[in-house]
Amino acid sequence: MLVVLNTVVASVILFPLFYAVSIAVMPSSEVFLTDFNLIAKNPTLDNFKQALSKIPLARFVFNSFLVAACITLGQMISCSLAAFSFSFLNFKGKKVLFMLIMATMMIPGEATIISNYLTVSSFGWLNSYKVLIIPYLTSAMGIFLFRQFYMTFPISLYESARLDGCSNLRFIAKILTPLTKSAIGAMVVYTFINAWNMYMWPLLVTGNNEMRTVQIGISMLDSVDSQSITMMIAGVVMIILPSISIFIIGQKQLIRGMFSGAVKG
């Protein structure tokens, strides 16, 4: 019974994706027929070729991949270091500082986007990789996730390593990192997909094709040829494949990492 129910739910959820792929390989003449065409009768790859020729999609994909990879790497480093400090080190105001960091999760990004834009504009960072990467090199969500995972380890583990002459950085690299692979995997998947799908910030701070990301560039297909719906869907299919692939590869790590720190002990 559960298998049947799961199959029905999965079919409903995956139907839009399946139909998008079907439209992407349809000739334009088939889309506007009165009959409902679920599967392309004469599949073609011309829509993908047109999408690649109309806009520099390869450049947009490269920009998004570079930005997402740098943001993911940056958050892995900064969030793990911050979480280590909040989990194993004792310093004045630690709880208050952690509460302030968590409080930033309640502030919507739209509330600070103008002030952030004015700041990076004064630095002369517009239309550069710096403006796309640096503001997102850390996150409260990442700090919280790593801290909750680190809290499952006894403090004696850290104290024993210190007695053996292990430095803090070596403790993180040699002991914590191998023990937190599930949390790292979850953060990699979560952060990469979020960075790949960013829209508002890249739209605001980039103004030329050299620096645009895929989410901004794909919207240009709608203005290039408003009648070619199949070409636009083909472009959309191409840009969602990397994020779907990352999720499929890392889904187990994502689920395990999200729940592994939920229970202490």
N, C-alpha and C positions, 0 to 999 in steps of 0.2 A: 504493500500500500504506500509506504514511504517512498519507494523507488518511483512509482507512478506519479505521486504528487511532486516529487523533486523534478521529474522529467517535464511535467506540465509547467511548473514554475520556471525552469531553465529555458524552456521553449519560448515562453512569453517574454522573458528578459532578453534573450538573444535574438528575437525576431527582428527588432529594428536594425541590429548590426548585420544580420543576414540580408535584409532587404537593401540596406545601404550598399553592400558588396554587389548585390544583384544589379542595382541601378548603375553602379560604377562601370559595369561591363556591358551595359545596354547601349545600343545606338540611340541617339536622341529621338529618332522617329518612333521608337517603341514606347517611350515614356508617355507621350501625349495621346496614346490610343485610348479609346473608350473602355476597352477591356482591361481588367486588372491583371497586370503582368507581374507575377511574383518571381518568376525565373526568366532570365534573358533568353529569348529564342535564338538570337544571333549574337552571341557574346563577342566582344571586341576589346582590345587594349588601347584603342585610339584615344579614349578619354584620358587615360593616364599620360599618354604622349603629349596630348594637348595641354594638360595641366602643367607638365614639366616645361613646356615651351612658352606658355603664356606668362609665367612668373618664375623667378629664380628659386624654385622650391628647394633645390638641393642646398642652396646657401642658407635658406631659412631653417632647414633641418639641421644643418651643421651648427648654426647659431644656437638653436634650442638645445641640441645635444651638449654643446660645450658649456652653456650656461647651467643646464640641469646637472651636469657632471661636477662642475666646480662648486655649485651650491651644495650638492649632496656631500662632497668631500669636506667642504668647509664646516657643514653642520655636524658631520661625524666627529670632527676634531674638537670644535668649540663646545658642543653639547656634552660630549663625554668628559672633557676636562672640567666643565662647570659642574656636572653631576657628581664627579669624583669629589670636588671640593665640598659640595653640600652633603655628601654621604659619609666621608671619612675624616674630613678636617674639622677642627673646632676653631671658630673665630667669632669675634663679637658681631652681633647683628645677623648671624647666619639665617635664622628663621624669618626675620623681618625681610631680609633681602630676597629670600626664596619666595615669600608671599608676594612681594612686589613683582617679581618675575612672572609668577602665575597670574597675577592680576592683569598683566598685559594681554593675556589670552582673551579677556573679555572686551578688549577695545577693537572694534572693527577696523580693518585696514583702510576703509574709505575715510575714516576720521583723521588719519595721519598722512594720507597720500599727498595732499597739497603741501604741507610743511616739509615732507620728505623731498618733494620735487624742488621746492625752493632751495633746500639745503644742497642737493646734488647739483643744481643749476649754478649755485654760487661757487661750487668747486670746479666747474667746467667739465663735468663728467658726462653730459648729455651725448647721446649717440656713441656710446662706447661700451665695451664689455664690463667695465668697472661699475657702471650705473645699474647694470642688470644683475650683477653677482654680489657685490659687497653688501648692499642692504639686507641680503637674505642669508648671510653666512652663519647665522645662529637663529634659534627659535626656542620659545618657551616650551613648546610641545616636546621637542627633542630633549631638552634638559629634564623635563618631568619624566619622560619615558625611561631615560638612562638612570635617573636617580631612583625611581621605583625599582628598577632591576638591581641596582647596586645595593639597595637596602636589604635585599634578600641574603646578602653575604654577611657573615659575622665580622664584627670589627676586629676580632682576634686575627683574622686573615691578614689584615693590613698591618697590625701591630707586629705580627711575626715576621712579615717581610721587612719592616723597618728595623727590627732587631738584627736581621741578617745583613743589614747594610744596603737594602734595596731603596733606591730613590723613588720619589712619587711618579715620575714619568716612566721609569722602568717597571714599576708596579702596574701602571695602567697598560703598558705595551705587552708585558710578559705574562701577567696574571689575569687582569680584568678582561682584556680584549678577547683572549681565547675562551673565557667563560661566558661571554656575552654575545656570542655569535648570533643568537636568535634576535636579540634586541637590535643589533647592528643591521641584520637583514631586514627587520621591520622598518627601521628608520630609512634605510637605503630605498626601499620600495616606496614608502610614503613620501619621502622628500623628493625623489626623482620625478614621480608622477605629478606632484604639486608644482614643481618647478617647470616641468614640461608644459603644463596646462596654464601657466600664467598668461593673463591677457591684459588686464587694466594697466599694470605698471609698465610693461614693454610698450604698450600703445602710447603711453604718456611721454616716455623718455627717449624713444627712438623715432627718427624721422626720415630715414633712407633705407633702401633695400639691403645695404651692406650689413645693417645691424638688426633688422627685423627678425622676429622669431616666427615659428610656423603658425602659431595661433593668430598672429596679426596678418601674416602673408596670405593665409588661406582665404581670408575674407576678401582679398583683392580679386579672386576668381569670380566673385559675384558681380563685380563692377566691370570686369573685362568683357564678359559676354553673358548678359543676364538671361539669355535664352538657353544657354548650355548648362542645364541642371546636372546632367550626367558628368560633365567635366568637373564641376564643383564638388560633387559627391566623390568622384575619384580622388581628388586632392584630399578630401577629408579622410577617406579610407587610408591613404598613404601616411597621414600624420598620426592617426590613432594606433597604427600597428606597433610602433615602438613602446608606447605606454601599456598597451594590452600585453605585449610580449614580456615586459618587465613584471607586470602583475602576475601573469601565469607562472613565470619562472620562480618568483619570490612569494607566492601566495601562502605557502606553508610557513615560511619564515615570518611573514607579516602577521599571521594569526597567532603563531607561537610567541612572537615577541610582544604582541599587544596584551596577551594574557599571562605571560610567564611571571611578570612582576606584580600581578594582581593579588597573589596570595603569598604571604611571607612565611618562610619556614621550609 
